[in-house]
C-alpha cells in the first residue's frame, strides 16, 4: 500500500534554499522518470522520515493541483551526524511495470548451538512489480546445523519476483565461531595482584620490625 504524502513544487534551488526548507521541517526532493521533466519537490519532514524507514517504500505524491504520482525512493541523502533526511531522489513508477530493487535479507529462528547463522549477503537485487515491492527477504534458519549454506538461487522469492543477483552467491551460512587461543588465556586481575603484593610487603616489613625489637 502506498504512503500518501502531500507535496509542494519548489521554485527556489541551491544549498541555501535547501537549508531553509529543512529549517521548516521539510525535505527537498527530485522526482524523475518515464521521460518526464524532473519535478523539484518539497516533502513534509516527519511523514517522509517515517516512510523512508523502509528504503523501498511506495509513495503516492499528491500535488496541490490535484495531480498525483506513484514513486519509489531511489536514493536517500542524510546528515552525516544527525542522520536526518537531507534530500531524496524519487523515481516515477507505473502500475504493472517491474523495477529492480535491493531487498534486505533478515534471519528468522536460531541455528543449533554452538553454531550461529551469518548473513553473507546483506541484500538481494530483485525484479518485482513496482506496486508490490517486499520490505525484506526472510530466511528461516531454525534448527540449521554447522555447514548449512544457502545460495541466492535457492532463496524462495515472494510472488512473481525474479532474481537479478548472481544465483551462485552465498547468502547465508551456519558455522561455529572460531575462538582464538589468546581469548582463552586466563584474565589477570591486576588489582588483586597489587593487593597481594602489598600484603606480602607489609608482612616482610612486620617481620623485619620484630627482628629489630
C-alpha positions in Angstrom: 0.0 0.0 0.0 1.4 3.4 -1.0 2.3 6.0 1.7 0.4 9.2 0.8 2.3 12.5 1.1 1.1 16.0 0.3 3.9 17.7 -1.5 4.7 21.1 -2.9 6.6 22.2 -6.0 9.9 24.0 -5.3 10.8 27.2 -7.2 14.0 28.1 -5.3 17.0 25.8 -5.7 20.5 25.6 -4.4 22.1 24.9 -0.9 20.6 28.0 0.7 17.1 27.2 -0.4 17.5 23.5 0.7 18.7 24.7 4.2 15.7 26.9 4.5 13.4 24.0 3.7 15.0 21.8 6.2 14.7 24.5 8.8 11.0 24.4 8.2 10.9 20.7 8.8 10.6 19.9 5.1 12.7 17.7 2.8 13.8 18.7 -0.7 13.4 16.1 -3.4 13.6 15.5 -7.1 11.1 13.3 -8.9 12.0 11.9 -12.4 11.5 9.0 -14.7 9.4 7.8 -17.7 10.8 10.6 -19.9 9.1 13.3 -18.0 10.8 16.6 -16.9 12.1 16.4 -13.4 9.9 17.9 -10.7 11.6 19.6 -7.8 9.5 19.0 -4.7 9.2 19.9 -1.0 8.1 17.0 1.2 6.7 17.0 4.8 9.6 16.1 7.0 8.0 13.9 9.7 5.8 11.9 7.4 8.7 11.4 4.9 11.1 10.3 7.6 8.6 7.7 8.7 8.1 6.4 5.1 11.8 6.4 4.5 12.4 3.8 7.3 11.5 1.4 4.5 14.0 2.3 1.7 11.7 0.7 -0.9 8.5 2.3 0.3 5.9 3.1 -2.4 4.9 6.8 -2.2 1.8 8.4 -3.5 2.7 12.1 -4.0 -0.3 14.4 -4.0 0.2 17.9 -5.6 -1.9 21.0 -4.8 -3.3 21.0 -8.4 -4.9 17.6 -7.8 -2.4 15.5 -9.8 -0.5 12.6 -8.1 2.4 10.4 -8.9 3.4 7.0 -7.6 7.1 6.9 -6.8 9.9 4.8 -5.2 12.8 6.2 -3.2 15.9 5.8 -5.5 18.4 7.5 -3.2 18.5 9.0 0.3 21.0 11.6 1.4 21.3 12.0 5.2 23.0 14.4 7.5 26.4 12.8 8.4 25.9 13.3 12.2 22.2 13.7 12.8 21.2 11.1 10.2 18.1 13.3 9.4 16.9 13.5 5.7 18.8 16.0 3.6 17.5 15.1 0.2 15.6 12.4 -1.7 15.8 11.2 -5.3 12.4 9.7 -6.3 11.6 7.7 -9.4 8.2 7.5 -11.0 6.6 4.1 -11.3 3.5 2.9 -13.1 1.0 0.1 -12.4 2.0 -3.1 -14.0 5.7 -2.3 -14.6 8.6 -4.1 -13.0 11.5 -2.4 -11.2 14.9 -3.6 -9.9 15.3 -3.0 -6.2 17.7 -4.1 -3.5 15.8 -6.0 -0.7 17.4 -6.5 2.7 18.0 -10.1 3.9 16.9 -10.9 7.5 17.1 -14.1 9.5 14.4 -15.9 11.5 14.9 -18.6 14.1 18.1 -20.0 15.7 20.7 -22.4 14.4 21.7 -25.5 16.5 24.1 -24.2 19.2 27.0 -23.7 19.4 26.7 -22.8 15.6 25.4 -19.4 14.6 23.8 -18.2 11.3 25.7 -15.5 9.4 24.3 -13.2 6.7 26.9 -13.2 4.0 25.0 -11.1 1.5 23.0 -8.2 3.1 20.5 -7.7 0.3 19.2 -9.3 -2.9 18.6 -7.5 -6.1 15.1 -8.4 -7.5 12.9 -7.5 -10.4 9.5 -7.0 -8.9 6.1 -5.4 -9.6 6.5 -1.7 -8.8 3.4 -1.8 -6.6 4.4 -5.0 -4.7 7.9 -4.3 -3.5 8.6 -6.5 -0.4 10.2 -4.8 2.6 12.6 -7.7 3.3 13.5 -11.3 2.4 13.2 -13.5 5.5 15.3 -16.7 5.7 14.4 -19.3 8.2 17.5 -20.8 9.9 15.6 -22.6 12.8 17.4 -25.9 13.5 20.0 -25.5 10.9 23.4 -27.1 11.7 27.0 -26.2 11.1 27.9 -26.4 7.4 24.5 -25.2 6.2 24.7 -22.8 3.2 22.1 -21.0 1.2 22.9 -19.5 -2.1 20.9 -16.8 -3.9 19.5 -19.2 -6.4 17.9 -21.3 -3.6 16.2 -18.4 -1.8 12.4 -18.6 -2.0 11.2 -15.3 -3.5 7.9 -13.6 -2.9 5.2 -13.5 -5.5 6.4 -13.2 -9.1 9.7 -11.6 -8.1 12.7 -12.5 -10.3 16.3 -12.8 -9.0 18.8 -10.4 -10.5 21.6 -11.2 -8.2 24.1 -13.9 -9.3 22.4 -17.2 -8.3 25.8 -18.7 -7.1 26.5 -16.0 -4.5 26.4 -17.3 -0.9 23.6 -15.5 1.1 23.5 -17.3 4.5 25.9 -19.8 6.2 25.9 -21.6 9.6 29.2 -22.1 11.4 30.7 -22.4 14.9 32.5 -19.2 15.7 36.3 -19.6 15.9 37.8 -18.7 19.3 41.5 -17.6 19.1 43.9 -19.1 21.7 44.7 -15.7 23.2 41.0 -15.3 24.0 41.2 -18.5 26.2 44.1 -17.2 28.4 43.1 -16.5 32.0 42.3 -12.9 32.8 44.7 -11.5 35.4 43.2 -9.3 38.0 45.8 -6.6 38.3 44.1 -5.0 41.3 44.2 -8.4 43.1 47.9 -8.8 42.2 48.6 -5.4 43.6 46.8 -6.0 46.8 48.6 -9.4 47.2 52.0 -7.7 46.6 51.2 -5.0 49.2 50.2 -7.7 51.7 53.5 -9.6 51.2 55.5 -6.3 51.5 53.7 -5.4 54.7 54.3 -8.9 56.1 58.0 -8.6 55.3 58.2 -5.2 57.0 56.4 -6.5 60.0 58.9 -9.4 60.2 61.9 -7.1 60.0 60.4 -4.9 62.7 60.1 -7.9 65.0 63.7 -8.8 64.4 64.9 -5.3 65.3 63.0 -5.3 68.6 
